[in-house]
Every structure is written in C-alpha cells, then in structure tokens.
C-alpha cells in the first residue's frame, strides 16, 4: 500500500525515495562484500596495486550502472568478468607469470583470490565443469613442478 499523503504526489515520491534508498543499500552491501575479492583477483592478475584499484573502481562502476536488476549470481559473474577483461587490457599481450598461461593465471585467481564457486567460474570462463577441473589441476601441477624440493617438503610437513 502506498503511504498516504494530502495530494498523492508526495506519497509517490516517498515510495520512490525508499526504492532508491534500498538500491543504494544493496550497492553498498555488494561493494563491501566483493571489494576485497575483486581487488585480490585484480592484483593477482596485474601485480600492481594502483592498477588493481583502478580495475576495481571501473568494474564496480560499470556493473552497477548496467546491471541494476540482476540476481546476485549474475552480478558476481558480470563483476568478475569485467575485472578480468580490464586486467587483460592492462597486461602486456601474452604475458604470463612463470610457466602459467594467462588463462591458468585467471583460473587460479578466480579460485584462490576471488573465492568464486566452480559454477561461477564455469560461467565466467564459458567452459564445462570437466574442462575447468582439468585446467585447475594442470595449473596446480605446473605450480608444484616449479617449486624447489625444500619448499614442497615444507608444505607436506609444515
């Protein structure tokens, strides 16, 4: 029911104001919830704090402006997809960390820095669950093969 008013118009304004307040609250909640994860992911992909902050700011601005009435799941996928695309644009073409490909770096960043679910990553990377699992296993094996024996031992017994 609409709030009562003497002329009807102020009641509509009050309802509109409440809706805007609720939307602003949702945006603040989403920003607070996802900022640390988007920043960690962007930093992992770029290796630069200032660039990562710019990516976070731009990704949130873009997604909040263009994805007003979407589910939380769709918001997360769009947010991290935008951050990934911005990180790709900021990196030198074809650059990768060590012996990992850019796609493997992204996969590890989504799993460990962004803490996305496999379903979110699958949608974000437009792949199958099987390909996602195989890619993650391959990336982890590459990381393990690049570790020194003493570092590997400290992980097992540390």
TORPA-4810 file (N, C-alpha, C, O; in nm, 3 decimals):
<nodes>
NODE_1_0.084_-0.117_0.000_0.000_0.000_0.000_0.088_0.123_0.000_0.189_0.126_0.070_X
NODE_2_0.050_0.225_-0.078_0.127_0.348_-0.083_0.105_0.429_0.042_-0.004_0.428_0.098_X
NODE_3_0.208_0.499_0.089_0.191_0.586_0.205_0.090_0.694_0.172_0.083_0.742_0.058_X
NODE_4_0.012_0.733_0.270_-0.090_0.836_0.245_-0.024_0.972_0.239_0.079_0.996_0.301_X
NODE_5_-0.087_1.060_0.163_-0.040_1.198_0.154_-0.160_1.285_0.120_-0.265_1.234_0.081_X
NODE_6_-0.144_1.411_0.134_-0.256_1.501_0.108_-0.281_1.519_-0.040_-0.396_1.539_-0.080_X
NODE_7_-0.178_1.512_-0.124_-0.200_1.532_-0.268_-0.162_1.411_-0.353_-0.173_1.419_-0.476_X
NODE_8_-0.117_1.302_-0.295_-0.085_1.182_-0.371_0.055_1.184_-0.428_0.119_1.079_-0.437_X
NODE_9_0.105_1.299_-0.468_0.237_1.309_-0.531_0.348_1.285_-0.430_0.443_1.212_-0.458_X
NODE_10_0.336_1.345_-0.314_0.442_1.326_-0.215_0.450_1.181_-0.169_0.558_1.134_-0.134_X
NODE_11_0.339_1.109_-0.169_0.339_0.967_-0.136_0.419_0.888_-0.237_0.494_0.797_-0.201_X
NODE_12_0.403_0.922_-0.366_0.479_0.855_-0.470_0.627_0.887_-0.458_0.712_0.801_-0.477_X
NODE_13_0.656_1.012_-0.425_0.797_1.050_-0.406_0.858_0.973_-0.289_0.974_0.933_-0.296_X
NODE_14_0.781_0.953_-0.184_0.832_0.880_-0.069_0.862_0.735_-0.106_0.965_0.681_-0.067_X
NODE_15_0.772_0.674_-0.182_0.795_0.536_-0.226_0.916_0.529_-0.316_0.999_0.439_-0.301_X
NODE_16_0.929_0.624_-0.411_1.045_0.628_-0.500_1.173_0.648_-0.420_1.275_0.585_-0.449_X
NODE_17_1.169_0.736_-0.320_1.286_0.759_-0.236_1.326_0.636_-0.159_1.445_0.607_-0.143_X
NODE_18_1.226_0.561_-0.109_1.254_0.438_-0.038_1.319_0.335_-0.130_1.410_0.263_-0.090_X
NODE_19_1.270_0.328_-0.254_1.327_0.234_-0.352_1.471_0.272_-0.384_1.557_0.185_-0.395_X
NODE_20_1.497_0.401_-0.398_1.634_0.445_-0.426_1.723_0.417_-0.306_1.839_0.378_-0.323_X
NODE_21_1.671_0.435_-0.186_1.748_0.407_-0.066_1.782_0.259_-0.057_1.894_0.223_-0.020_X
NODE_22_1.684_0.174_-0.090_1.708_0.029_-0.089_1.812_-0.009_-0.193_1.898_-0.093_-0.166_X
NODE_23_1.805_0.052_-0.313_1.903_0.023_-0.417_2.042_0.068_-0.373_2.140_-0.003_-0.396_X
NODE_24_2.050_0.185_-0.311_2.179_0.233_-0.262_2.236_0.142_-0.154_2.356_0.120_-0.148_X
NODE_25_2.147_0.090_-0.070_2.189_-0.003_0.034_2.243_-0.132_-0.027_2.344_-0.186_0.019_X
NODE_26_2.176_-0.182_-0.131_2.221_-0.302_-0.200_2.357_-0.279_-0.263_2.445_-0.365_-0.256_X
NODE_27_2.375_-0.163_-0.326_2.504_-0.131_-0.388_2.615_-0.126_-0.285_2.724_-0.177_-0.308_X
NODE_28_2.587_-0.064_-0.169_2.688_-0.056_-0.063_2.721_-0.195_-0.009_2.837_-0.226_0.017_X
NODE_29_2.619_-0.277_0.007_2.641_-0.413_0.055_2.725_-0.491_-0.044_2.820_-0.560_-0.006_X
NODE_30_2.689_-0.481_-0.171_2.765_-0.553_-0.274_2.909_-0.504_-0.279_3.002_-0.584_-0.291_X
NODE_31_2.928_-0.373_-0.270_3.064_-0.318_-0.274_3.144_-0.371_-0.155_3.257_-0.417_-0.171_X
NODE_32_3.086_-0.365_-0.036_3.154_-0.413_0.084_3.185_-0.562_0.079_3.289_-0.606_0.127_X
NODE_33_3.094_-0.637_0.022_3.110_-0.782_0.014_3.217_-0.820_-0.087_3.301_-0.907_-0.059_X
NODE_34_3.216_-0.757_-0.204_3.301_-0.804_-0.314_3.429_-0.724_-0.335_3.518_-0.771_-0.406_X
NODE_35_3.442_-0.606_-0.276_3.563_-0.527_-0.298_3.691_-0.605_-0.267_3.780_-0.610_-0.351_X
NODE_36_3.703_-0.666_-0.148_3.830_-0.735_-0.118_3.862_-0.847_-0.218_3.978_-0.867_-0.254_X
NODE_37_3.760_-0.918_-0.261_3.781_-1.030_-0.352_3.816_-0.982_-0.493_3.902_-1.040_-0.559_X
NODE_38_3.749_-0.876_-0.539_3.780_-0.822_-0.672_3.920_-0.763_-0.671_3.996_-0.779_-0.767_X
NODE_39_3.955_-0.693_-0.563_4.089_-0.635_-0.554_4.196_-0.745_-0.554_4.295_-0.734_-0.626_X
NODE_40_4.176_-0.849_-0.474_4.275_-0.958_-0.468_4.292_-1.023_-0.604_4.404_-1.054_-0.645_X
NODE_41_4.183_-1.043_-0.673_4.187_-1.104_-0.806_4.260_-1.012_-0.905_4.348_-1.056_-0.978_X
NODE_42_4.223_-0.884_-0.906_4.285_-0.788_-0.998_4.433_-0.772_-0.969_4.515_-0.763_-1.061_X
NODE_43_4.469_-0.769_-0.841_4.610_-0.757_-0.805_4.688_-0.881_-0.849_4.800_-0.872_-0.898_X
NODE_44_4.627_-0.997_-0.831_4.692_-1.121_-0.872_4.715_-1.123_-1.023_4.817_-1.173_-1.070_X
NODE_45_4.621_-1.069_-1.098_4.632_-1.071_-1.244_4.724_-0.962_-1.300_4.779_-0.978_-1.408_X
NODE_46_4.739_-0.852_-1.226_4.821_-0.742_-1.278_4.954_-0.726_-1.206_5.052_-0.681_-1.266_X
NODE_47_4.959_-0.762_-1.078_5.081_-0.745_-1.000_5.108_-0.601_-0.962_5.218_-0.567_-0.919_X
NODE_48_5.008_-0.514_-0.977_5.028_-0.373_-0.948_4.909_-0.320_-0.867_4.794_-0.330_-0.910_X
NODE_49_4.938_-0.265_-0.750_4.833_-0.219_-0.659_4.749_-0.106_-0.719_4.626_-0.110_-0.712_X
NODE_50_4.812_-0.007_-0.776_4.738_0.107_-0.833_4.648_0.062_-0.948_4.533_0.105_-0.958_X
NODE_51_4.701_-0.024_-1.034_4.622_-0.076_-1.145_4.504_-0.158_-1.093_4.393_-0.148_-1.144_X
NODE_52_4.530_-0.239_-0.991_4.422_-0.321_-0.933_4.312_-0.233_-0.876_4.194_-0.263_-0.893_X
NODE_53_4.349_-0.125_-0.808_4.247_-0.032_-0.753_4.166_0.031_-0.865_4.044_0.043_-0.855_X
NODE_54_4.234_0.071_-0.972_4.162_0.128_-1.087_4.065_0.027_-1.147_3.952_0.062_-1.183_X
NODE_55_4.109_-0.096_-1.159_4.025_-0.202_-1.214_3.901_-0.223_-1.127_3.790_-0.235_-1.179_X
NODE_56_3.920_-0.227_-0.997_3.807_-0.246_-0.905_3.707_-0.133_-0.921_3.586_-0.155_-0.933_X
NODE_57_3.757_-0.012_-0.921_3.670_0.105_-0.935_3.592_0.103_-1.066_3.471_0.125_-1.068_X
NODE_58_3.662_0.077_-1.173_3.599_0.075_-1.304_3.500_-0.041_-1.318_3.393_-0.024_-1.376_X
NODE_59_3.536_-0.157_-1.267_3.447_-0.274_-1.275_3.318_-0.249_-1.198_3.209_-0.276_-1.250_X
NODE_60_3.329_-0.199_-1.075_3.208_-0.171_-0.998_3.124_-0.063_-1.065_3.002_-0.077_-1.075_X
NODE_61_3.187_0.043_-1.112_3.112_0.150_-1.179_3.035_0.097_-1.298_2.917_0.128_-1.315_X
NODE_62_3.101_0.017_-1.379_3.038_-0.038_-1.499_2.922_-0.130_-1.464_2.812_-0.115_-1.518_X
NODE_63_2.946_-0.224_-1.374_2.845_-0.325_-1.344_2.727_-0.264_-1.267_2.612_-0.298_-1.294_X
NODE_64_2.754_-0.174_-1.174_2.643_-0.112_-1.101_2.558_-0.024_-1.192_2.437_-0.011_-1.171_X
NODE_65_2.619_0.035_-1.293_2.544_0.119_-1.385_2.463_0.038_-1.486_2.356_0.082_-1.530_X
NODE_66_2.513_-0.079_-1.522_2.449_-0.157_-1.629_2.375_-0.281_-1.582_2.308_-0.347_-1.662_X
NODE_67_2.384_-0.315_-1.456_2.324_-0.440_-1.407_2.240_-0.413_-1.282_2.264_-0.472_-1.177_X
NODE_68_2.144_-0.326_-1.295_2.064_-0.285_-1.180_1.978_-0.398_-1.123_1.981_-0.423_-1.002_X
NODE_69_1.903_-0.464_-1.207_1.805_-0.562_-1.158_1.844_-0.704_-1.197_1.770_-0.773_-1.267_X
NODE_70_1.961_-0.747_-1.150_2.006_-0.883_-1.179_2.021_-0.960_-1.048_2.033_-0.901_-0.940_X
NODE_71_2.020_-1.090_-1.059_2.039_-1.174_-0.941_2.182_-1.156_-0.888_2.270_-1.105_-0.958_X
NODE_72_2.201_-1.199_-0.766_2.334_-1.190_-0.706_2.436_-1.270_-0.787_2.550_-1.226_-0.807_X
NODE_73_2.395_-1.387_-0.833_2.482_-1.474_-0.912_2.525_-1.404_-1.041_2.643_-1.404_-1.077_X
NODE_74_2.429_-1.343_-1.111_2.459_-1.272_-1.236_2.548_-1.152_-1.209_2.637_-1.122_-1.288_X
NODE_75_2.524_-1.083_-1.097_2.605_-0.967_-1.060_2.751_-1.010_-1.041_2.842_-0.944_-1.092_X
NODE_76_2.773_-1.119_-0.967_2.909_-1.166_-0.938_2.981_-1.203_-1.067_3.096_-1.164_-1.088_X
NODE_77_2.914_-1.278_-1.154_2.977_-1.320_-1.279_3.010_-1.198_-1.364_3.119_-1.191_-1.421_X
NODE_78_2.919_-1.103_-1.374_2.944_-0.983_-1.455_3.056_-0.898_-1.394_3.140_-0.844_-1.467_X
NODE_79_3.059_-0.886_-1.261_3.163_-0.807_-1.194_3.302_-0.864_-1.220_3.393_-0.792_-1.258_X
NODE_80_3.317_-0.994_-1.199_3.449_-1.054_-1.218_3.486_-1.067_-1.365_3.604_-1.064_-1.400_X
NODE_81_3.388_-1.081_-1.450_3.415_-1.082_-1.594_3.469_-0.947_-1.639_3.564_-0.939_-1.716_X
NODE_82_3.407_-0.840_-1.590_3.453_-0.705_-1.623_3.593_-0.680_-1.568_3.679_-0.625_-1.636_X
NODE_83_3.616_-0.722_-1.443_3.750_-0.704_-1.383_3.855_-0.782_-1.461_3.964_-0.731_-1.486_X
NODE_84_3.821_-0.905_-1.500_3.915_-0.986_-1.579_3.947_-0.918_-1.711_4.064_-0.910_-1.750_X
NODE_85_3.845_-0.868_-1.781_3.867_-0.801_-1.909_3.954_-0.677_-1.893_4.040_-0.650_-1.977_X
NODE_86_3.932_-0.602_-1.787_4.015_-0.483_-1.761_4.159_-0.522_-1.728_4.253_-0.455_-1.770_X
NODE_87_4.175_-0.630_-1.653_4.311_-0.677_-1.620_4.382_-0.724_-1.745_4.501_-0.696_-1.764_X
NODE_88_4.311_-0.794_-1.831_4.370_-0.838_-1.958_4.419_-0.718_-2.039_4.528_-0.720_-2.095_X
NODE_89_4.338_-0.614_-2.044_4.372_-0.495_-2.122_4.493_-0.423_-2.063_4.569_-0.358_-2.135_X
NODE_90_4.512_-0.435_-1.931_4.623_-0.363_-1.867_4.755_-0.440_-1.876_4.862_-0.380_-1.863_X
NODE_91_4.748_-0.571_-1.897_4.869_-0.653_-1.907_4.925_-0.648_-2.048_4.853_-0.622_-2.145_X
NODE_92_5.054_-0.673_-2.058_5.116_-0.684_-2.190_5.058_-0.808_-2.259_5.036_-0.910_-2.194_X
NODE_93_5.036_-0.800_-2.387_4.978_-0.911_-2.462_5.060_-1.037_-2.445_5.182_-1.038_-2.465_X
NODE_94_4.990_-1.144_-2.406_5.055_-1.274_-2.395_5.142_-1.293_-2.273_5.204_-1.399_-2.258_X
NODE_95_5.149_-1.194_-2.184_5.235_-1.212_-2.068_5.170_-1.307_-1.969_5.048_-1.308_-1.952_X
NODE_96_5.250_-1.386_-1.907_5.202_-1.479_-1.806_5.307_-1.489_-1.698_5.423_-1.453_-1.718_X
NODE_97_5.265_-1.538_-1.584_5.355_-1.549_-1.470_5.424_-1.685_-1.473_5.357_-1.789_-1.469_X
NODE_98_5.556_-1.684_-1.480_5.630_-1.811_-1.482_5.590_-1.897_-1.599_5.593_-1.853_-1.714_X
NODE_99_5.554_-2.021_-1.569_5.518_-2.111_-1.678_5.366_-2.126_-1.694_5.320_-2.215_-1.766_X
NODE_100_5.289_-2.040_-1.627_5.143_-2.044_-1.640_5.096_-1.958_-1.757_5.152_-1.852_-1.784_X
NODE_101_4.993_-2.007_-1.825_4.932_-1.926_-1.930_4.844_-1.820_-1.865_4.814_-1.829_-1.746_X
NODE_102_4.803_-1.721_-1.940_4.714_-1.618_-1.888_4.583_-1.677_-1.837_4.531_-1.635_-1.734_X
NODE_103_4.530_-1.774_-1.909_4.405_-1.840_-1.869_4.424_-1.917_-1.737_4.335_-1.917_-1.652_X
NODE_104_4.538_-1.981_-1.721_4.565_-2.053_-1.596_4.580_-1.955_-1.480_4.532_-1.981_-1.369_X
NODE_105_4.645_-1.843_-1.504_4.655_-1.739_-1.401_4.517_-1.693_-1.359_4.488_-1.680_-1.240_X
NODE_106_4.431_-1.668_-1.458_4.295_-1.623_-1.428_4.220_-1.728_-1.347_4.152_-1.694_-1.250_X
NODE_107_4.232_-1.852_-1.385_4.164_-1.960_-1.315_4.208_-1.966_-1.169_4.124_-1.976_-1.079_X
NODE_108_4.337_-1.961_-1.145_4.387_-1.963_-1.007_4.342_-1.840_-0.929_4.308_-1.850_-0.811_X
NODE_109_4.341_-1.725_-0.994_4.295_-1.602_-0.927_4.147_-1.612_-0.891_4.106_-1.568_-0.784_X
NODE_110_4.066_-1.670_-0.979_3.923_-1.685_-0.951_3.899_-1.783_-0.836_3.809_-1.763_-0.754_X
NODE_111_3.978_-1.890_-0.831_3.960_-1.991_-0.727_4.012_-1.942_-0.592_3.940_-1.947_-0.492_X
NODE_112_4.137_-1.893_-0.589_4.202_-1.865_-0.462_4.191_-1.721_-0.415_4.182_-1.697_-0.295_X
NODE_113_4.191_-1.625_-0.505_4.182_-1.484_-0.465_4.037_-1.437_-0.458_3.995_-1.374_-0.361_X
NODE_114_3.960_-1.468_-0.563_3.822_-1.423_-0.568_3.728_-1.517_-0.492_3.617_-1.478_-0.455_X
NODE_115_3.773_-1.640_-0.468_3.693_-1.741_-0.398_3.555_-1.761_-0.463_3.453_-1.768_-0.395_X
NODE_116_3.557_-1.770_-0.595_3.433_-1.795_-0.668_3.402_-1.944_-0.666_3.491_-2.027_-0.651_X
NODE_117_3.275_-1.977_-0.681_3.236_-2.117_-0.690_3.274_-2.171_-0.828_3.298_-2.094_-0.921_X
NODE_118_3.280_-2.303_-0.839_3.312_-2.362_-0.969_3.207_-2.323_-1.073_3.240_-2.299_-1.189_X
NODE_119_3.081_-2.315_-1.032_2.975_-2.276_-1.125_2.995_-2.132_-1.173_2.978_-2.104_-1.292_X
NODE_120_3.031_-2.041_-1.083_3.056_-1.902_-1.123_3.174_-1.896_-1.219_3.169_-1.824_-1.318_X
NODE_121_3.280_-1.969_-1.189_3.398_-1.969_-1.276_3.364_-2.031_-1.411_3.406_-1.980_-1.515_X
NODE_122_3.290_-2.138_-1.409_3.249_-2.204_-1.534_3.172_-2.107_-1.623_3.197_-2.099_-1.743_X
NODE_123_3.079_-2.034_-1.565_3.002_-1.936_-1.642_3.091_-1.821_-1.690_3.079_-1.776_-1.804_X
NODE_124_3.177_-1.775_-1.603_3.266_-1.662_-1.634_3.362_-1.697_-1.747_3.387_-1.614_-1.835_X
NODE_125_3.415_-1.818_-1.744_3.513_-1.860_-1.844_3.449_-1.931_-1.962_3.517_-1.972_-2.056_X
NODE_126_3.317_-1.946_-1.955_3.241_-2.011_-2.063_3.301_-2.146_-2.100_3.344_-2.168_-2.214_X
NODE_127_3.303_-2.234_-2.002_3.363_-2.365_-2.022_3.278_-2.471_-1.951_3.179_-2.439_-1.885_X
NODE_128_3.318_-2.594_-1.964_3.248_-2.703_-1.897_3.313_-2.729_-1.761_3.425_-2.686_-1.736_X
NODE_129_3.243_-2.800_-1.676_3.297_-2.836_-1.545_3.420_-2.924_-1.561_3.518_-2.909_-1.487_X
NODE_130_3.415_-3.014_-1.656_3.527_-3.105_-1.680_3.652_-3.027_-1.725_3.762_-3.052_-1.675_X
NODE_131_3.635_-2.935_-1.818_3.748_-2.854_-1.866_3.802_-2.764_-1.755_3.922_-2.742_-1.745_X
NODE_132_3.712_-2.714_-1.672_3.752_-2.630_-1.560_3.837_-2.709_-1.461_3.943_-2.663_-1.419_X
NODE_133_3.792_-2.828_-1.426_3.868_-2.912_-1.333_4.003_-2.952_-1.391_4.104_-2.950_-1.321_X
NODE_134_4.005_-2.986_-1.518_4.131_-3.024_-1.583_4.227_-2.905_-1.587_4.347_-2.921_-1.564_X
NODE_135_4.176_-2.788_-1.617_4.260_-2.667_-1.622_4.316_-2.633_-1.486_4.433_-2.593_-1.474_X
NODE_136_4.235_-2.647_-1.382_4.281_-2.619_-1.247_4.389_-2.718_-1.205_4.491_-2.679_-1.148_X
NODE_137_4.367_-2.844_-1.232_4.467_-2.947_-1.200_4.598_-2.921_-1.274_4.706_-2.933_-1.216_X
NODE_138_4.589_-2.887_-1.402_4.708_-2.859_-1.482_4.784_-2.739_-1.425_4.907_-2.743_-1.415_X
NODE_139_4.714_-2.634_-1.388_4.778_-2.514_-1.333_4.846_-2.546_-1.200_4.957_-2.501_-1.174_X
NODE_140_4.778_-2.622_-1.116_4.837_-2.658_-0.986_4.961_-2.746_-1.003_5.058_-2.731_-0.930_X
NODE_141_4.956_-2.837_-1.099_5.073_-2.921_-1.126_5.191_-2.837_-1.174_5.305_-2.861_-1.135_X
NODE_142_5.162_-2.739_-1.260_5.270_-2.650_-1.307_5.331_-2.574_-1.191_5.452_-2.559_-1.182_X
NODE_143_5.246_-2.525_-1.101_5.297_-2.453_-0.985_5.384_-2.545_-0.899_5.491_-2.506_-0.854_X
NODE_144_5.337_-2.666_-0.877_5.411_-2.762_-0.795_5.544_-2.798_-0.860_5.645_-2.811_-0.790_X
NODE_145_5.545_-2.816_-0.991_5.669_-2.854_-1.059_5.772_-2.742_-1.055_5.892_-2.768_-1.068_X
NODE_146_5.728_-2.620_-1.037_5.820_-2.506_-1.030_5.874_-2.480_-0.892_5.959_-2.393_-0.874_X
NODE_147_5.826_-2.553_-0.793_5.871_-2.534_-0.655_5.999_-2.611_-0.630_6.022_-2.716_-0.689_X
NODE_148_6.080_-2.559_-0.541_6.202_-2.630_-0.502_6.163_-2.748_-0.413_6.057_-2.746_-0.351_X
NODE_149_6.248_-2.850_-0.407_6.216_-2.965_-0.321_6.194_-2.926_-0.174_6.106_-2.982_-0.108_X
NODE_150_6.273_-2.832_-0.123_6.258_-2.793_0.017_6.125_-2.721_0.040_6.062_-2.739_0.145_X
NODE_151_6.082_-2.641_-0.056_5.952_-2.573_-0.043_5.839_-2.674_-0.048_5.743_-2.662_0.028_X
NODE_152_5.849_-2.772_-0.136_5.747_-2.877_-0.144_5.741_-2.957_-0.014_5.633_-2.988_0.034_X
NODE_153_5.858_-2.990_0.043_5.862_-3.065_0.167_5.799_-2.985_0.283_5.729_-3.042_0.367_X
NODE_154_5.824_-2.855_0.286_5.768_-2.774_0.395_5.616_-2.768_0.387_5.549_-2.752_0.489_X
NODE_155_5.560_-2.780_0.268_5.416_-2.782_0.253_5.358_-2.914_0.305_5.249_-2.916_0.362_X
NODE_156_5.429_-3.021_0.285_5.380_-3.151_0.327_5.390_-3.171_0.479_5.302_-3.231_0.541_X
NODE_157_5.497_-3.121_0.537_5.521_-3.150_0.678_5.513_-3.026_0.766_5.527_-3.036_0.888_X
NODE_158_5.489_-2.909_0.706_5.490_-2.783_0.779_5.374_-2.765_0.861_5.362_-2.662_0.928_X
</nodes>
